[in-house]
Amino acid sequence: MRIVAVRSPLTALLALALSGAALTACGGGPGADPDTVKISYKQSTDNSVQVMDDYLAGVKKQFEAAHPGKKVELIPVKAPDSEYYTKVQQMLRSPKTAPDLVYEDTFLINSDITSGYLRPLDAYLSTWPEWKQFFATARTAARAEDGRTYGVPDGTDTRGLWYDRDLFKKAGLPARWEPKTWGDVLAAARTVREKVPGVTPLNVYTGKPAGEAATMQGFEMLLYGTGDGRADPLYDRASKKWIAGSQGFRDALSFVETVYREKLGPDPSTALDPNIQTIVRGELLPQGKLAIDLDGSWLPQDWLTGAGHEWPDWSQKLGLAAMPTQHGQAPGKVSMSGGWTWAIPAKAGNPDLAFAFITTMQTKANAQKWCLANSGIAVRKDVAADPGYVQAQPGIRFFTDLVASSHYRPAYPAYPKVSTAIQEAMEGVTTGDTSVAKAASGYDDALKDATDNQVVHR
């Protein structure tokens, strides 16, 4: 196979990857084209939002121009998060359907690693100079229990409280809102309910239809604000067991129950709509119908010029506040961080070509372009230090500063099942069908099944 010289610091690496493609592609799935790299990714369910589509189309052009004769086939999977995870796992099981490169949420990647669906990337990473530009924490985002790395992250995220300045003004609430406790958050929501009828006071994602958004943006933002802020309230790393029966878990469920019992949140039929995230970003917030939203750093991607729901003055309309800990205990605020990675399936037909595509996506320029388009938090040191990134968009500094008080999910193989059990407990108290005590007890039982009884009571 003809090797094309590329004028970049990655010349040697790309040449090695492309020369090896002919060898590994021959052992790939039936009909695999050694000159085509197939890339599967999550496409937004909102037809007006094409951030990832547009970004990948641009990288595809760059890659094909730099590597004559090579083609990129983009395979979008249009589905809500939970359905996307299921579809991807089905694709990864067979060489007939496995793509060469797949977009993996960090919370699910260890499950796919354990299932043997992904291949380690250490041999590639050891000879890729750009890998040193990634923050140490980012390099561990896709590191498995076996010590090997199975994915390259393209950004991270943090979470906090978005609030509508106009609605706060009508309710007589402060223009600069800095809640210190959960009680302060609920008090503000109750004030909005009383003073500004016809709007939703507070959104907390909940239930199985919202998937991981309910677990991470909703429940874990509460759970990790309980206790003393030092010990992980979900997983005990010393004993390597999951925590059951904790007061913090019940307190977090009680908060969710209060939101929906007191009609501070969306109507349960809306809250349990699989498209609730699109409804919040595309309708409730831009239309001034939601006062407080417990949500992520990435929301502005939908509001930027050319995005699905252009909202030029969002930064003037919305304020930002850190989510407080339960009683204001140290460190006083809480955030959760996650992100997505690009991984190469074990059954990929062209793994070398796939990694060459990763290196094109992860030049400094492309990494910075993606963070700004996606309203993401940079994982490369050179991007994070670039004034063009720091000053590009309101809110970037706020959400970047939250990294210091952020937590990461215990993304071990059992976590997806644990997450589902949390969603079920949340859904029960959201609809009012289950008491907090019964929902917590049900979670404890489900936790034992999900983790083969690897639980410890607190």
Salt bridges, closest charged atoms under 4 A:
ASP35 OD1 - LYS70 NZ 2.56
ASP46 OD2 - HIS309 NE2 2.38
GLU64 OE2 - LYS60 NZ 2.94
ASP81 OD1 - LYS42 NZ 3.41
ASP105 OD1 - ARG409 NH2 3.37
GLU130 OE1 - ARG380 NH2 2.54
ASP146 OD2 - ARG148 NE 3.27
ASP157 OD1 - ARG159 NH1 2.69
ASP166 OD2 - LYS317 NZ 3.10
GLU178 OE2 - ARG176 NE 3.17
GLU194 OE2 - ARG193 NH2 3.71
GLU212 OE2 - ARG409 NH1 2.96
ASP228 OD2 - ARG230 NH2 3.05
ASP232 OD2 - ARG237 NH1 2.66
ASP236 OD1 - ARG458 NH2 3.27
GLU257 OE1 - ARG261 NH1 3.24
GLU262 OE1 - ARG190 NE 2.75
GLU262 OE1 - ARG193 NH1 3.86
GLU262 OE2 - ARG261 NH2 3.79
ASP302 OD2 - ARG281 NE 2.83
ASP382 OD2 - ARG380 NH2 2.81
ASP386 OD2 - LYS364 NZ 2.60
GLU424 OE2 - LYS208 NZ 3.61
